[in-house]
Amino acid sequence: MAMPSARDPATELHHALLSRLKLRQLALLQTIDRHRSLGRVAAEMQLSQPAITKALHEIEDIFGSALFVRSARGMTPTPVGDAVLHYARRWLAELEATTRVLTSIGAGRSGRLRLGLTQQVPQQLMSAALTHLLDRSPRISVVVREGTTDELVANVLAREIDCAIGRSYDGDAGGLVQQAIYAQEPCLIVGARNVKRLSRGPLDWAKLAQLDWILPPPNTPMRRTYNAVFVGAGVQPPLPILETTSLRSIETVLRQEPNAVTIFARDVMEEMARASGWAALPYRLNWSLPPVSFFTLEDLDGHPAVQALREVVVATARRMKQQPA
């Protein structure tokens, strides 16, 4: 008599997903998560609510677990539902990216690359990256997205972009590859007409903390660095009058507010000083900004387009380091 074989739940689930799960079912889960109401999902998809309920039950049968529970706040994902939604978003993002690449190739391009940039990437690095991408032959379609480092890292992990140039990232991000490529000196920035008045006396962080600060949003690498500087100087970090990474907003407030101050990379400030009406206070800060870094995922690290772009950016950063101050 044959001995019963050991049951492997993971193998069984894997077989069920391969044989029964469809992409449209993942899209339905994403729509339910967005609306958190079967009625609104039914209205968007122009189906009856019982049909949506039946479709959800079929998906839950495939996974062998409830994915949502009804509550006073609507449909709430279960722990299993959260895990499934995480991967559903990645799978659907990969499908969308593949669609765009194939469309680009069909239009005569050699492919498509999605690049993220922070606002404080030096102009030379940005120009080198974009020139490399746009001058390729055959040509490549390029998508550029701007954001904070935390936002761009989240975009990379969600496979919404292929790579990014931002500040070094200190969070937990499995599968992320980052390479520090360029160090920048920080400087205190005020409106050009306010430099003389605000630079009287030696550097005094307690005095500076009383000014009207423009700082990056909370929980970003730059904000964490700035808070640590104030704490290290024995000063409570200031409550900013503006939290932003928008250059236009920063420029506007520095022009309008006589006591407005922020911190910027000195080389980026010097690139913009003539047109912006900004100026640096005459103090040297004895700490460093988080280095400019290149990000991608482990499974994209060897992709020819990503690899070539990183090489260009690293080589440009190396030349910038060798330039006289």
C-alpha positions in Angstrom: 0.0 0.0 0.0 1.4 3.4 -1.0 2.3 5.7 1.8 0.5 9.1 1.8 2.7 11.9 0.6 3.4 14.9 2.9 1.1 17.8 2.0 2.9 21.0 1.1 0.6 24.0 1.4 3.0 26.3 -0.4 3.2 24.0 -3.4 -0.6 23.6 -3.5 -1.1 27.4 -3.4 1.5 27.9 -6.1 -0.3 25.4 -8.3 -3.6 27.1 -7.7 -2.2 30.6 -8.6 -0.6 29.3 -11.8 -3.7 27.4 -12.9 -6.5 29.6 -11.7 -5.4 33.2 -11.0 -6.0 35.8 -13.7 -4.7 39.3 -14.1 -8.2 40.8 -14.2 -8.7 39.3 -10.7 -5.6 41.2 -9.5 -7.0 44.4 -11.0 -10.3 43.8 -9.3 -8.5 43.5 -5.9 -6.7 46.7 -6.5 -10.0 48.5 -7.4 -11.6 47.1 -4.2 -8.7 48.4 -2.2 -8.9 51.8 -3.8 -12.6 52.3 -3.2 -13.1 50.1 0.0 -16.7 49.7 -1.1 -18.2 47.0 -3.3 -21.0 49.4 -4.4 -18.5 51.9 -5.7 -16.5 49.2 -7.4 -19.7 47.9 -9.1 -20.5 51.4 -10.3 -17.1 52.0 -11.7 -17.0 48.6 -13.5 -20.7 48.8 -14.5 -21.5 45.5 -13.0 -24.0 44.4 -10.3 -22.8 44.3 -6.7 -23.7 40.6 -6.4 -21.4 40.0 -9.4 -18.5 41.8 -7.7 -19.2 39.9 -4.5 -19.1 36.5 -6.4 -15.9 37.5 -8.2 -14.2 38.4 -4.8 -15.3 35.1 -3.3 -13.8 33.2 -6.3 -10.4 35.0 -5.8 -10.5 34.3 -2.0 -11.2 30.6 -2.8 -8.0 30.6 -5.0 -5.9 32.0 -2.1 -7.7 29.9 0.5 -8.2 32.9 2.8 -10.4 35.9 3.3 -8.7 39.0 1.7 -11.1 41.7 3.0 -13.5 42.1 5.9 -16.4 44.4 6.1 -16.3 47.1 8.8 -17.8 50.4 9.6 -15.1 52.0 7.4 -15.9 49.7 4.5 -13.8 46.9 3.1 -10.6 46.5 5.1 -7.8 44.1 3.9 -6.9 41.2 6.1 -3.2 40.5 6.8 -3.4 38.0 3.9 -5.1 40.6 1.8 -2.4 43.2 2.5 0.2 40.7 1.4 -1.7 39.8 -1.8 -2.3 43.5 -2.6 1.4 44.3 -2.2 2.3 41.7 -4.8 -0.7 42.6 -7.0 0.5 46.2 -7.3 4.0 45.0 -8.3 2.7 42.5 -10.8 0.3 45.1 -12.4 3.1 47.7 -12.4 5.4 45.3 -14.2 2.6 44.6 -16.7 2.1 48.3 -17.3 5.9 48.8 -17.7 6.1 45.9 -20.1 3.3 47.4 -22.2 5.0 50.8 -22.3 8.3 49.2 -23.4 6.7 47.2 -26.1 4.8 50.3 -27.3 8.1 52.2 -27.4 9.8 49.4 -29.4 6.8 49.4 -31.8 7.3 53.1 -32.3 10.9 52.5 -33.4 12.6 53.2 -30.1 15.1 50.7 -28.6 13.3 50.6 -25.2 12.2 52.7 -22.3 13.8 53.8 -19.0 12.1 55.5 -16.1 14.4 57.7 -14.0 13.7 59.4 -10.6 15.5 62.6 -9.5 15.6 64.7 -6.4 15.6 68.5 -6.6 19.1 68.8 -5.2 20.8 66.6 -7.8 23.6 68.9 -9.3 22.9 70.2 -12.8 26.0 68.5 -14.2 24.9 65.1 -13.0 21.3 65.7 -14.3 22.6 66.9 -17.7 25.0 64.0 -18.1 22.2 61.5 -17.3 19.6 63.1 -19.6 22.1 63.7 -22.4 23.2 60.1 -22.3 19.6 58.8 -22.4 18.4 61.2 -25.1 21.4 60.8 -27.4 21.4 57.0 -27.5 21.1 55.4 -30.9 18.7 53.9 -31.6 16.7 56.3 -29.4 15.1 55.3 -26.1 11.9 56.6 -24.5 12.7 58.4 -21.2 10.3 59.1 -18.3 11.6 61.4 -15.5 9.9 61.7 -12.1 10.9 64.1 -9.3 10.4 63.6 -5.6 12.1 63.2 -2.3 14.5 60.3 -1.8 12.0 58.4 0.3 9.3 58.8 -2.5 11.7 57.7 -5.2 12.9 54.7 -3.3 9.3 53.7 -2.8 8.7 54.2 -6.5 11.7 51.9 -7.3 10.5 49.2 -4.9 7.1 49.4 -6.4 8.7 49.1 -9.9 7.1 52.4 -11.0 10.6 53.6 -12.0 13.7 51.7 -12.9 16.4 53.7 -11.1 16.8 57.0 -9.3 19.4 59.6 -8.2 18.8 60.9 -4.7 20.3 61.0 -1.2 21.6 58.0 0.5 18.7 56.0 2.0 18.8 54.6 5.6 15.5 52.8 5.7 14.7 49.1 5.4 14.4 48.2 1.7 15.0 44.6 0.7 16.2 44.2 -2.9 17.3 47.8 -3.2 20.8 48.5 -4.5 22.3 51.9 -3.7 25.7 53.3 -4.5 27.0 56.6 -3.1 28.5 58.6 -5.9 29.0 62.2 -4.9 29.5 64.2 -1.7 28.1 67.8 -1.3 28.9 70.6 1.1 25.9 72.1 2.9 25.5 75.9 3.3 22.9 78.2 4.9 20.8 80.0 2.3 18.8 83.3 2.7 17.5 85.9 0.3 20.4 87.8 -1.2 19.4 91.2 0.2 19.3 89.7 3.8 22.8 88.2 3.8 24.6 91.1 5.6 22.0 91.4 8.3 21.7 87.7 9.0 25.5 87.0 9.0 26.5 89.2 11.9 28.6 87.5 14.5 29.8 83.9 14.6 27.8 80.8 13.7 25.2 80.4 16.4 22.6 77.5 16.0 20.5 78.8 18.9 20.2 82.1 17.1 19.6 80.5 13.8 16.8 78.4 15.2 14.8 81.6 15.9 14.7 82.4 12.2 11.9 81.3 9.8 13.0 77.9 8.5 12.2 76.2 5.2 12.8 72.5 5.7 12.1 69.3 3.7 9.1 67.3 4.7 9.2 65.1 7.9 10.7 61.6 7.7 13.0 62.4 4.7 16.8 61.8 4.8 17.5 65.5 4.6 15.0 66.5 7.4 16.5 63.7 9.6 20.0 65.1 8.9 19.0 68.7 9.8 17.2 67.7 13.0 20.3 65.8 14.0 22.5 68.9 13.4 20.3 71.0 15.7 20.1 68.3 18.4 23.9 67.9 18.2 24.3 71.6 18.8 22.1 71.4 21.9 19.2 73.2 20.2 15.6 72.1 19.7 15.0 71.7 16.0 12.9 74.7 14.8 9.2 74.5 13.7 9.5 75.4 10.0 7.2 78.0 8.4 7.3 75.9 5.2 8.0 72.2 4.6 8.8 71.5 0.9 11.3 70.4 -1.6 9.8 72.6 -4.4 12.5 75.0 -5.7 9.9 77.5 -6.8 8.3 77.6 -3.4 11.6 77.9 -1.6 12.7 80.7 -3.9 9.4 82.6 -3.4 9.6 82.5 0.4 13.3 83.4 0.5 12.5 86.5 -1.6 9.5 87.5 0.4 10.4 86.7 4.0 13.2 88.7 5.5 14.1 86.1 8.1 13.7 83.0 5.9 16.6 80.5 5.9 17.2 77.0 4.6 20.1 74.6 3.9 21.2 73.6 0.5 24.0 71.9 -1.3 26.6 74.6 -2.0 27.2 73.5 -5.6 23.5 73.5 -6.4 23.1 76.9 -4.8 25.9 78.3 -6.9 24.3 76.9 -10.1 21.1 78.8 -9.2 22.3 81.9 -7.4 22.3 84.3 -10.3 18.8 83.7 -11.3 17.2 82.8 -8.0 18.1 85.8 -5.8 19.5 83.4 -3.2 22.8 83.8 -1.4 24.9 81.8 1.1 25.7 83.0 4.6 29.5 83.2 5.1 29.7 80.2 7.4 31.3 76.8 6.8 29.3 73.9 8.3 31.4 71.1 9.8 29.1 68.3 8.7 28.2 66.6 5.4 24.9 66.1 3.5 23.8 62.5 2.9 25.8 61.7 -0.3 24.1 61.7 -3.7 23.4 58.1 -4.6 22.2 55.9 -7.4 19.4 53.5 -6.7 17.9 50.5 -8.6 16.7 47.0 -7.8 18.9 43.9 -7.6 17.2 42.3 -10.6 17.6 45.5 -12.7 21.2 46.1 -11.6 22.6 44.3 -14.6 20.2 45.6 -17.2 22.2 47.2 -20.0 20.3 50.5 -20.0 20.5 50.9 -16.2 24.2 49.8 -16.1 25.2 52.2 -18.8 23.4 55.1 -17.1 25.0 54.4 -13.8 28.4 54.3 -15.4 27.9 57.7 -17.0 26.6 59.2 -13.7 29.5 57.7 -11.7 32.1 58.9 -14.2 30.5 62.4 -14.2 30.6 62.5 -10.4 34.2 61.5 -10.5 35.1 64.4 -12.8 33.2 66.8 -10.6 35.1 65.8 -7.6 38.4 66.5 -9.5 37.3 70.0 -10.5 38.8 72.9 -8.5 36.4 74.5 -6.0 
